[in-house]
C-alpha cells in the first residue's frame, strides 16, 4: 500500500523552493519603494515613456521628409529610381515601425510634408545628399537609443544600422551613377 501523506522528500523540496524564493527576492534590492510608497523607478519610466513618444513623433516626421526626398531624387533623376526603390521601401517600413501608436478610432496622420529644398541637378550629387541624410539619421537614432526604454532602444538600434547600411549603399550607387 502506498503512503499519500507528507514525505521527507516533499518537505525537503518545498523548503528548498522557499529558500530559493527568499534568496531571489533578496537579490531584488527590496520592494523598490521610496518614502512616498511609489516604486523608485516609476518617474524614470514615465520620463523614458515621454521621451519615447516624442522620439517616435519626431521619427515619423523625419521619416516622411526622407521619403519625400527619395521621391524627389527619383523624379528628378529617373536613372536612379531603380536603385532607390528598395531603400525607399525600407525607409517607409521603418517609418511605420517607429510611428507612435494611434488611439483606436483616431484619424490617420496628415500627408507627409514636402521635402526641404531642391534636389541637386547632378544625379551623383543628389544620391550623395541622400546618403548624408541617411548617415545623419543613423547617428541620431544611435544617440537617442540611450535615453529610451529597452524595446524602443532595440528598434532604434535596428533602424540606425539599416540607415548606416543605406548610407553605404547610396554612396556606392552615387559612384556608379553618371555625373
Secondary structure, 3 states (H helix, E strand, C coil): CCCCCCCHHHHHHHHHHHHHHHHHHHCCCCCCECCCCCECCHHHHHHHHHHHHHHHHHHHHHHHHHHHHHHHHHHHCHHHHHHHHHHHHHHHHHHHHHCCCCCCCCCCCCCCCCCCCCCCCCHHHHHHHHHHHHHHHHHHHHHHHHHCCHHHHHHHHHHHHHHHHHHHHHHHHHHHCCC
